[in-house]
Amino acid sequence: MANSRLWKALSENSAQTSEKAADPRLRGRTYLVPFAAVWDEIIAMIETNPRWKLIRADEGAGLIRAEATTRVFRFVGDVRFKLKLDQNALTRVDMWSASRRGKGDLGANTRRIAHFCRQLDRRLGIDG
């Protein structure tokens, strides 16, 4: 297990959520909150973070593109969000994050996703 996580950190420079991800930090989110409220909160989180930049938002398609800059080395990464209503009319949020440089991200993209999801949970009033 530890060897596979180390290998992933050294050889992969992106991470994404899915409902069945082995890593619980990468399972995305499903909210009993209206789509528009979740959408507005994600946009606000991006626009108020000085290290993030909103690139494109298409509410009709449920797609948001942004750039995130790391604190220390100022590396820029690409981030995408996909929001949709699931089969139960709950708001589903999935996220993808990728580094532009390097072959391995040392887990930075997984941490970025996990941190963003925890913040979104808090802002939407979800206990986690």
KELOPA-763707 format. One line per field, with one value per residue: residue in one letter; x, y, z of N, C-alpha, C, CB in turn. Coordinates in pm, whole numbers. Glycine has a CB too. Layout:
res <- c(a|...)
n_x <- c(X|...)
n_y <- c(Y|...)
n_z <- c(Z|...)
ca_x <- c(X|...)
ca_y <- c(Y|...)
ca_z <- c(Z|...)
c_x <- c(X|...)
c_y <- c(Y|...)
c_z <- c(Z|...)
cb_x <- c(X|...)
cb_y <- c(Y|...)
cb_z <- c(Z|...)
//
This chain:
res <- c(m|a|n|s|r|l|w|k|a|l|s|e|n|s|a|q|t|s|e|k|a|a|d|p|r|l|r|g|r|t|y|l|v|p|f|a|a|v|w|d|e|i|i|a|m|i|e|t|n|p|r|w|k|l|i|r|a|d|e|g|a|g|l|i|r|a|e|a|t|t|r|v|f|r|f|v|g|d|v|r|f|k|l|k|l|d|q|n|a|l|t|r|v|d|m|w|s|a|s|r|r|g|k|g|d|l|g|a|n|t|r|r|i|a|h|f|c|r|q|l|d|r|r|l|g|i|d|g)
n_x <- c(83|183|400|269|132|347|470|265|259|503|484|247|66|-182|-519|-844|-1193|-1422|-1712|-1651|-1388|-1082|-938|-1067|-1068|-1104|-1363|-1553|-1852|-2192|-2474|-2753|-2851|-2960|-2871|-2799|-2719|-2492|-2332|-2299|-2157|-1915|-1812|-1781|-1589|-1368|-1330|-1272|-1035|-703|-507|-628|-782|-1059|-1138|-1330|-1683|-1964|-2274|-2499|-2394|-2278|-2007|-1694|-1394|-1071|-767|-510|-266|34|149|426|623|489|373|152|-160|-417|-767|-1077|-1431|-1724|-2061|-2372|-2711|-2796|-2941|-3127|-3198|-3015|-2741|-2449|-2100|-1801|-1447|-1142|-792|-481|-129|77|344|610|641|540|334|365|143|4|-220|-426|-442|-521|-778|-905|-888|-1034|-1288|-1348|-1364|-1579|-1783|-1799|-1877|-2124|-2256|-2237|-2172|-1872)
n_y <- c(-119|133|156|171|413|590|550|646|917|999|956|1044|1331|1437|1439|1308|1313|1045|841|589|593|469|609|787|1065|1136|1101|1280|1481|1471|1659|1761|2006|2285|2298|2556|2696|2552|2584|2868|2895|2758|2918|3160|3079|3037|3292|3450|3360|3442|3294|3157|3151|3225|3078|2994|2963|2773|2754|2624|2391|2295|2323|2428|2601|2658|2812|2726|2841|2738|2789|2822|2772|2884|2739|2673|2518|2331|2328|2163|2158|1962|1986|1840|1717|1428|1094|1105|1365|1513|1735|1676|1695|1685|1682|1776|1795|1913|1924|2146|2116|1881|1526|1402|1484|1470|1423|1661|1743|1572|1655|1922|1887|1753|1948|2160|2041|1992|2257|2348|2183|2287|2553|2511|2421|2156|1886|1718)
n_z <- c(0|92|-81|-329|-304|-281|-530|-696|-616|-713|-984|-1100|-1205|-1165|-1034|-971|-886|-815|-783|-682|-591|-461|-271|-10|-4|-261|-354|-445|-414|-300|-266|-68|-149|-333|-681|-785|-555|-472|-698|-697|-459|-511|-720|-577|-388|-552|-666|-444|-344|-339|-468|-667|-991|-1185|-1487|-1676|-1675|-1717|-1658|-1763|-1876|-1653|-1592|-1466|-1500|-1373|-1249|-1024|-805|-655|-319|-237|-453|-661|-872|-1138|-1161|-1327|-1285|-1281|-1254|-1237|-1225|-1156|-1158|-985|-1017|-815|-796|-652|-592|-755|-730|-898|-932|-1090|-1092|-1204|-1239|-1419|-1467|-1444|-1365|-1147|-869|-599|-448|-437|-593|-511|-245|-288|-398|-183|21|-93|-115|156|249|93|191|456|404|294|508|583|789|841)
ca_x <- c(0|269|478|185|105|471|486|167|302|620|463|123|57|-322|-610|-984|-1289|-1520|-1795|-1593|-1243|-1025|-900|-1191|-1058|-1133|-1496|-1647|-1955|-2332|-2536|-2897|-2850|-2990|-2761|-2759|-2648|-2361|-2263|-2261|-2055|-1788|-1764|-1736|-1465|-1260|-1309|-1220|-904|-604|-423|-712|-833|-1167|-1110|-1456|-1794|-2080|-2372|-2586|-2323|-2230|-1861|-1615|-1250|-996|-625|-469|-122|86|195|571|695|403|337|11|-229|-550|-872|-1210|-1544|-1844|-2177|-2492|-2809|-2789|-3068|-3217|-3208|-2918|-2633|-2324|-1983|-1677|-1337|-1017|-683|-359|-12|125|485|657|580|476|293|383|12|-50|-353|-520|-461|-599|-918|-956|-902|-1146|-1413|-1375|-1408|-1713|-1872|-1818|-1951|-2263|-2312|-2239|-2076|-1794)
ca_y <- c(0|250|164|215|556|659|545|738|1054|1030|931|1102|1474|1480|1360|1340|1243|953|785|465|610|396|710|857|1208|1156|1048|1384|1515|1477|1748|1786|2152|2316|2315|2698|2734|2488|2654|3002|2882|2723|3038|3254|3028|3060|3435|3516|3304|3513|3201|3093|3239|3167|3085|2982|2901|2749|2696|2533|2264|2254|2314|2541|2585|2755|2788|2738|2862|2690|2896|2844|2781|2954|2655|2686|2394|2345|2266|2161|2109|1920|1979|1787|1655|1283|1027|1140|1512|1573|1802|1601|1775|1613|1776|1727|1890|1864|2011|2171|2082|1765|1396|1363|1602|1440|1424|1798|1755|1506|1745|2038|1844|1724|2075|2235|1974|2018|2396|2356|2123|2383|2669|2470|2380|2010|1834|1612)
ca_z <- c(0|101|-203|-440|-283|-313|-675|-753|-588|-796|-1127|-1151|-1176|-1164|-951|-998|-802|-872|-675|-630|-573|-347|-172|29|-34|-403|-386|-486|-317|-339|-167|-64|-158|-473|-775|-795|-432|-477|-807|-651|-354|-576|-789|-474|-331|-649|-686|-323|-309|-420|-546|-769|-1096|-1263|-1631|-1751|-1602|-1802|-1566|-1837|-1890|-1521|-1598|-1419|-1518|-1294|-1227|-884|-794|-527|-230|-227|-580|-756|-986|-1174|-1194|-1387|-1204|-1344|-1174|-1309|-1137|-1223|-1071|-1000|-1040|-706|-801|-561|-664|-757|-765|-921|-950|-1150|-1070|-1267|-1242|-1555|-1476|-1370|-1384|-1022|-792|-457|-384|-427|-654|-421|-131|-333|-408|-48|91|-152|-78|298|259|35|291|565|356|270|636|591|886|781)
c_x <- c(87|351|395|152|229|491|389|211|419|593|335|116|-86|-402|-751|-1075|-1372|-1595|-1731|-1442|-1196|-986|-1025|-1188|-1099|-1270|-1595|-1752|-2093|-2403|-2687|-2913|-2879|-2865|-2709|-2681|-2508|-2275|-2211|-2151|-1919|-1730|-1710|-1604|-1347|-1228|-1252|-1085|-798|-513|-501|-760|-941|-1137|-1240|-1561|-1913|-2183|-2464|-2526|-2274|-2079|-1796|-1469|-1180|-848|-597|-317|-75|149|344|637|615|377|188|-43|-365|-651|-1002|-1311|-1655|-1955|-2294|-2590|-2803|-2929|-3171|-3239|-3123|-2805|-2503|-2212|-1864|-1571|-1217|-912|-557|-250|31|268|512|580|506|445|311|253|-55|-191|-460|-547|-543|-747|-977|-980|-1022|-1279|-1448|-1426|-1550|-1815|-1903|-1904|-2097|-2330|-2324|-2133|-1999|-1694)
c_y <- c(125|267|214|364|638|663|642|883|1096|1022|991|1249|1526|1389|1400|1258|1146|892|664|473|534|492|790|1007|1239|1100|1154|1406|1510|1552|1753|1939|2184|2342|2458|2743|2676|2558|2789|2995|2848|2844|3138|3209|3053|3209|3506|3461|3370|3422|3125|3197|3164|3186|3084|2916|2893|2676|2597|2395|2211|2244|2443|2507|2695|2718|2809|2747|2816|2805|2924|2866|2849|2874|2669|2549|2424|2267|2273|2104|2069|1907|1927|1739|1504|1225|1056|1291|1580|1633|1726|1693|1681|1715|1704|1834|1830|1970|2029|2126|1954|1638|1348|1488|1586|1451|1560|1810|1686|1595|1868|2003|1823|1854|2154|2173|1996|2161|2412|2297|2224|2500|2638|2421|2230|1967|1719|1564)
c_z <- c(0|-25|-320|-427|-318|-464|-743|-735|-676|-946|-1185|-1112|-1187|-1071|-988|-908|-885|-756|-609|-611|-450|-235|-135|3|-177|-443|-430|-380|-380|-228|-183|-54|-305|-558|-775|-672|-430|-583|-757|-545|-414|-646|-686|-412|-423|-655|-562|-277|-396|-502|-653|-869|-1174|-1411|-1710|-1663|-1696|-1718|-1637|-1855|-1756|-1512|-1550|-1442|-1440|-1296|-1080|-881|-657|-450|-243|-362|-690|-883|-1011|-1213|-1251|-1305|-1282|-1247|-1270|-1207|-1218|-1118|-1094|-1017|-932|-694|-694|-644|-647|-805|-781|-962|-1008|-1129|-1130|-1263|-1386|-1575|-1398|-1398|-1261|-941|-642|-379|-376|-483|-570|-300|-169|-340|-269|29|38|-111|68|319|205|132|402|521|329|398|652|693|823|870)
cb_x <- c(-94|361|539|55|62|591|463|29|342|731|460|-1|147|-381|-583|-1018|-1379|-1452|-1930|-1627|-1206|-903|-788|-1220|-915|-1026|-1552|-1713|-1930|-2395|-2478|-2968|-2710|-3082|-2805|-2882|-2726|-2373|-2357|-2383|-2097|-1807|-1879|-1843|-1478|-1300|-1439|-1321|-902|-519|-358|-832|-718|-1304|-1020|-1436|-1829|-2042|-2456|-2618|-2207|-2290|-1815|-1643|-1210|-1048|-537|-521|-85|188|163|635|734|466|376|-7|-241|-551|-885|-1209|-1593|-1821|-2210|-2455|-2954|-2719|-3047|-3163|-3353|-2863|-2617|-2335|-1954|-1694|-1300|-1035|-664|-385|103|114|573|651|685|564|149|487|24|42|-352|-466|-324|-549|-929|-857|-775|-1133|-1403|-1248|-1313|-1718|-1808|-1682|-1885|-2268|-2445|-2211|-2146|-1733)
cb_y <- c(0|241|29|132|583|591|402|716|1068|937|784|1026|1553|1478|1381|1316|1343|843|746|351|760|314|805|833|1258|1091|977|1347|1653|1334|1887|1710|2215|2436|2275|2787|2688|2336|2674|3075|2775|2606|3103|3269|2879|3007|3501|3501|3149|3598|3102|3020|3287|3230|2968|2902|2981|2666|2806|2591|2279|2124|2282|2574|2589|2761|2882|2616|3011|2578|2860|2726|2644|3087|2505|2789|2303|2296|2335|2079|2216|1784|2117|1672|1711|1219|878|1086|1554|1468|1948|1475|1884|1501|1843|1692|1921|1822|1954|2318|2197|1793|1295|1266|1634|1533|1370|1894|1697|1367|1789|2086|1714|1635|2158|2238|1824|1995|2489|2282|1996|2434|2724|2361|2440|1945|1786|1652)
cb_z <- c(121|223|-237|-447|-137|-245|-726|-688|-442|-761|-1151|-1098|-1269|-1308|-797|-1147|-730|-963|-730|-721|-562|-392|-228|174|-10|-488|-266|-620|-256|-363|-179|57|-110|-480|-917|-814|-309|-508|-928|-594|-252|-677|-872|-364|-302|-789|-724|-211|-326|-332|-453|-703|-1192|-1225|-1674|-1883|-1473|-1931|-1502|-1972|-1986|-1484|-1740|-1268|-1669|-1150|-1316|-798|-818|-549|-87|-160|-624|-792|-960|-1291|-1071|-1534|-1065|-1476|-1072|-1387|-1075|-1320|-1096|-880|-1049|-575|-785|-460|-616|-849|-658|-1029|-816|-1303|-919|-1412|-1156|-1589|-1423|-1225|-1422|-942|-822|-397|-248|-499|-796|-376|-75|-472|-490|29|78|-306|-107|382|183|-101|352|615|232|163|653|449|1017|659)
//
